[in-house]
């Protein structure tokens, strides 16, 4: 629900897709609000993602198998995977993949 609504809002802002009729739907209308966060550097962003994941796990909000990090292209995700392995603390178990590869998977 919430992620789909947010994705539809982003699609509506994309001038290249406006001419097409894109509308994502879900059978699950519920979920937490999407949190938008910005960082000063890629390194800060990866550490921020890692911290958010660890915080949720430590608060008992699911297991590593319930979480995934999705990105648009492979290049930045390879950097995320490398950093997660360096940081350890269970982050290396988190799937890091492109949105395209995630199609059909569930978390």
Secondary structure, DSSP 4 states (H G I P E B T S, - for coil): -HHHHHHHHHHHH-HHHHTS------S----PPP-----SSHHHHHHHHHHHHHHHHHTTS--GGG-EEEESSHHHHHHHHHHHHHH-TTGGGSEEEEHHHHTT---
